[in-house]
Amino acid sequence: MELSELPTGTQKPALTFRHFPTTWQAVLWRNWGIVPIERLAVALNCQPQNLLQAGSLMGLQADDSLCALWLKRGYQTIIRQNWHLLSYKQLLTILDWTPAKLEYILREDDFLWHKMGNFKPEVTPPQYGELTAAQAAQTARLKQWHEECNAKLPSLAEKPFAFLNQSFTEGTSSVQANAGLRMIYSYSALYGDPLMDSEADPYPDQLLADYAASGVNAVWMQAILYTLVPWFGNSEYSQDCEKRLANLRILAQRMAKYGLKLILYINEPRGMPDAFFKMHPDWRGAKAANNDLYALCTSNPAVLQQLSKGVETLFRKVPELGGLFCITMSENLTNCFSKTASGQVPSCPLCAKRTHADVIIEVLQALESGAHRANPAAEVIAWSWAWSPDWDEEVVSRLPAKVKLMMVSESYLETDCCGGIKGKVLDYSISKPGPGPAFTRLAAKACKAGVPVIAKVQLNNTWENSAVPYIPVPGLVQEHLAKLRALGVQDFMVSWTLGGYPGGNIPLLDKSKEVLAAEKYGSAASEILKACSFFDKGFRFFPFHFTGQIYLAPQNYGPVNLLFAEETGYKATMIGFPYDDLDSWTGGGFYPEDRFEEAFARLSELWQVGLNILKQAAAQVPAEKQANYRDLLSVAEACSCHFLSTWLQIMFVRRRKTGDRGGMLTALTGELEQAQTLLDLFRQDSRIGFEASNHYYYNENTLKEKIFNCRYLMENLQIP
């Protein structure tokens, strides 16, 4: 693949970051300690010594000891931080990747291209150069800010990724063998192509032991069938399939030692580019609306036959596999209906004459029969994500025997969190405990049809704040689980890619919040539960309507999201760049800006009340429970930073619109404080800021950069 073939989308000029004297210094700052200095020198067309000297002028000390780990496990962080700075050629240089690898990661690593905004900003490739007198003076000012920031920091307690070598076990769970399915995603797994790199172990033994101890009995991972089994024939698409298959077999065997099932998330058959259909011209179905992929038409019997054989081969080659689950109507292009707009007929002439239910049932039959021919005990799970109420009950009534139905618990639950404005949940909510009406309706239908039901929930965190291992709101989690249990639900998927921490709220599956608090905090349990009750109350105010807020507002990035003196004109992207796009943050104006700001204010204020109570409880915690207390305090403080920063960013953008420089200064002062606080927490707790499918949202230097950003604006806004 050539460099010129990498996607660009509809481009627009990259952002400029005026708190740095030059763009190449921004590159140096953001990549210091995470990319080898030699690669940066090649990208910036200079010698390593030039950059070492330039770094010292900003107060940086050379340390490349973690670069290999960042490049292996934090490449998304590197890509994000350089998206507006480097050209594709420079990006490939610092990553040491081929264009083909970058294209694959952008396409398959949990929709990274979409998170980037579906376009690459236009950049003038920065090059190292001597500083002018004015640039040197600004650099000296930046160094001063850096030294003042460092003077406030405690000594470094943990380096990034340190959690990979830690145990999170809080005690052995009392879960019973027949307690039902508890399926989770690895807290530390890479998403894109983890089976190609056996050294980047997505499931360390200690993590597996922690899952078993916490009551989890199944772990899921994403897979693409043709990368494991050449089910449609040998081709470039299945290159290295034997290596992946061997690593999958080893992983499944290791999990079995801990009593854990490995369950694959496979959306099949996957849409393919036009070139694929030279092999199978009669397989081509409907084209995706948003990219150049075509469905493999499942109304063609040959597609279903080969698909079923491919699944069978996979389960025969890896007999330890615990099962699979699939999404048939969203995420990936998997059939001619899956990316066709609701109410429209697919462009495929075969499928245009058929129904959604017919096509979906046939796909599920192919997957089920293939898996169960090889392993009759394998879990086969159909996820109802994006099924329409116009036909979902028909699908449930026709599901193949031994197929389980999984549904998001809280879908279409009504919300009322911004002064009486009624919204609805789609997914990913802890602040609004389910189940919602869609779940209860379809669960009743499944019960009549004898179909087992699995509730997909988020127990530890959601996109309401995914930068912490868990959101400490045990009352809300317990309420949700109690309502599901009242419906007879015993099987749970407890996390998507986020929320896989083997602790936090997970034990609430088997213990009440009172019992859990007593175990973890001893005589301080009642005061800590009191603190958490304020977290519960505050979190209920989180503004929620479908996915506008959770995907686009800045609560996942918190203080690291930069502020600008003038409107950028950039649109927020899904879990990628919030920018300053207040309109998108509010759900395209669904929530009035003043109500939206007020909701985060109330959330933050109540959270602070709980935090004060939590801090006062420290003296009551027995010595042997102090580690549990410090864990909770770290997470609660990080949550506070993210929520309060979101409020302050809303405040800043709103005041900027009206030219209220005093209000902007108030927001900047608060943001400066939150960035400094979060920096302290990040340095002491390597879990803060990390999420498996997005890697680190920030690192030490980007949090410091936010401090520089605030100070630069405060000095240059000429605020009276």
Sequence and secondary structure as in RCSB ss.txt:
>XXXX:A:sequence
MELSELPTGTQKPALTFRHFPTTWQAVLWRNWGIVPIERLAVALNCQPQNLLQAGSLMGLQADDSLCALWLKRGY
QTIIRQNWHLLSYKQLLTILDWTPAKLEYILREDDFLWHKMGNFKPEVTPPQYGELTAAQAAQTARLKQWHEECN
AKLPSLAEKPFAFLNQSFTEGTSSVQANAGLRMIYSYSALYGDPLMDSEADPYPDQLLADYAASGVNAVWMQAIL
YTLVPWFGNSEYSQDCEKRLANLRILAQRMAKYGLKLILYINEPRGMPDAFFKMHPDWRGAKAANNDLYALCTSN
PAVLQQLSKGVETLFRKVPELGGLFCITMSENLTNCFSKTASGQVPSCPLCAKRTHADVIIEVLQALESGAHRAN
PAAEVIAWSWAWSPDWDEEVVSRLPAKVKLMMVSESYLETDCCGGIKGKVLDYSISKPGPGPAFTRLAAKACKAG
VPVIAKVQLNNTWENSAVPYIPVPGLVQEHLAKLRALGVQDFMVSWTLGGYPGGNIPLLDKSKEVLAAEKYGSAA
SEILKACSFFDKGFRFFPFHFTGQIYLAPQNYGPVNLLFAEETGYKATMIGFPYDDLDSWTGGGFYPEDRFEEAF
ARLSELWQVGLNILKQAAAQVPAEKQANYRDLLSVAEACSCHFLSTWLQIMFVRRRKTGDRGGMLTALTGELEQA
QTLLDLFRQDSRIGFEASNHYYYNENTLKEKIFNCRYLMENLQIP
>XXXX:A:secstr
  GGGS   S  B    TTSSSHHHHHHHHHTTTS HHHHHHHTTS HHHHHHHHHHTT     TTHHHHHHH H
HHHHHHHTTT  HHHHHHHHT  HHHHHHHHHHSSSHHHHTTSS  B          HHHHHHHHHHHHHHHHHH
HT       TTGGGG     S     TTS  EEEE SS  SSSGGG SSS SS HHHHHHHHHHT  EEEEE  H
HHHS TT SSGGGTTHHHHHHHHHHHHHHHHHTT EEEEE   S  EEGGGGGT GGGEEEE SSSSEEEE TTS
HHHHHHHHHHHHHHHHH TT  EEEEESSSSS  STTTTS TT   S TTGGGS HHHHHHHHHHHHHHHHHHH 
TT EEEEE TT  TTTHHHHHHT  TTEEEEEETTTT EEE STT EEEB S  SSS    HHHHHHHHHHHHHT
  EEEE  SS  TTS SSS    HHHHHHHHHHHHHTT  EEE  SSS   SSTTGGGGTS HHHHHHHHHGGGH
HHHHHHHHHHHHHHTT   SBTHHHHHSGGGTGGGS   SS       TTS  TT HHHHTTTTTS HHHHHHHH
HHHHHHHHHHHHHHHHGGGGS GGGHHHHHHHHHHHHHHHHHHHHHHHHHHHHHHHHHT HHHHHHHHHHHHHHH
HHHHHHHHH TTTTEETTTEES  HHHHHHHHHHHHHHHHHS   
